[in-house]
Amino acid sequence: MNRYRSGDHVKVEFIDEESGQREWMWVAFDYADDGNRLVFGRLDAQPILNSGVRLGQQLAVSYGEILDRRRFAKSTDPNSR
């Protein structure tokens, strides 16, 4: 059984390669690969410091990079309604 489910958001730390600045943003969960310990989803926050990623970008995130998991009362995913 997956440890993450539809509607979850995971908080991930992003580090800007040029400046070294750190930014924590939410990734909306799409699916997981428990065998390889990866979560796949879309960036659900507008980056302020990190120009290497953009809102809505598809990402793969290692379980080890996840700082938090939340299920928000109202999802920002238009496909979840």
N, C-alpha and C positions, 0 to 999 in steps of 0.2 A: 504494500500500500504506500502511495506517495505521501511524503511528509508535507507537501504543499498542495493546495487545491485552487480551483477556479475562484477568482475574486480576491485572492491574497495579493498583497504587495510586499516586496522585500526591500529593505533599506541596504544600499550598497555604497561604499566609499569609492569615489573617483578621484584620481590624482592627476592633475594637469602635468604632462610630461615636460613642458617648457618651464613653467614657473614653480612646479612642485606643490602648488596650492591644493588643498584637499576640500572636497565637497561631498556631502552625503545626499543621495537622491533616492526616490522610490522607483522601483521597477514593478510594473503590473505583470503578474505571473500569467504565462500562457500554458506551459507544460514543463515537466521535469523528467530528467533521465537519472533515476536514483542509482543505477549501476555506475555511471560516471560522475555522480554527484554534481549535476549541473541543473540550473534553472534557466529556462528560456522565457523571455518576456520583452516588454516594450518600456522604454524610459518614460515615466509618468510625471516628470518634473522638468521645468525649464532650467537648463544649466545657467548659472550666474558666472562662475569662475572658469569652468572647463569648456573650452571650445572644441574639444575632441569628440564630443557626443552631442546629440540634439534630441529634443522632445519627440517621442514616438519611435525612436530608433530601436530596431530589434537587437537584443543583446543575449549573450550566454554568460551566466554568472556561476562561478564555482560556489558550492555550499559554504566553503571556508571564507568567502568574501562577504557573506550575508551577515549584517549587524543586527537586524531586527526583522520581524514578520508581523504584519497587521492585516486585519480585514476591516476596511472602512465601511461605515454605515451606508454610504451611497458610492457605488463604483463609478469611476470616470470612464470606464470602458463602455462605449455605446453598444457593443455586441452583447452585453450582459443583461440588458433590459428585457 
